[in-house]
């Protein structure tokens, strides 16, 4: 075996071992660690201003000591229309009631004969009742149409009182012409009674509203600068 053959054989045997040894001894570079991006902080939020409590609604507003009626003031129109129309209605009731009374006592002629007390009562009672009834109904109806709050029973009693006053005036003066005073007196009595009951209703409403407005509670909610919520109650006396 010549020299070249020996050298080639040596390289074949020793070469792979040297390559393996060098690969094991070579240092492995460390893996490059990926660093996360820097955190960016959000801008600070401005402190929230405290919220003022909402103003109370119109229903929670305290009422003043002087109560104002929400309805229109039609006092004078009620007086005028009630007196005029009540007189006309009473006059119609007087005539119709008197004709009905003549039918109840046909044997008595109040203009020529001297009638007994029973016959006079039968003839005049329907007239007085019809006068007071029709007059009070008209006065009450017109008062209600003009935003009045009177009582119908009180109005009816006032009309009867006025009609009775007219009848007593007729007997006192002993003149048939005084009969004409019965319808207007019935209307005036009905108007006075209606307005008295209307004033009584208004006073009761004022007392009720003032009594309910003595103490009131209103909820209050606000936000603090730190973000909290503050709540409570506010009283009014």
Secondary structure, 3 states (H helix, E strand, C coil): CCHHHHHHHHHHHHHHHHHHHHHHHCCCCCCCCCCCCCCCCCCCCCCCCCCCCCCCCCCCCCCCCCCCCCCCCCHHHHHHHHHHHHHHHHHHHHHHHHHHHHHHCCCCCCCCCCCCHHHHHHHHHHHHHHHHHHHHHHHHHHHHHCCCCCCHHHHHHHHHHHHHHHHHHHHHHCCHHHHHHHHHHHHHHHHHHHHHHHHHHHHHHHHHHHHHCCCEEEEEEEECCCCCEEEEEEEEC
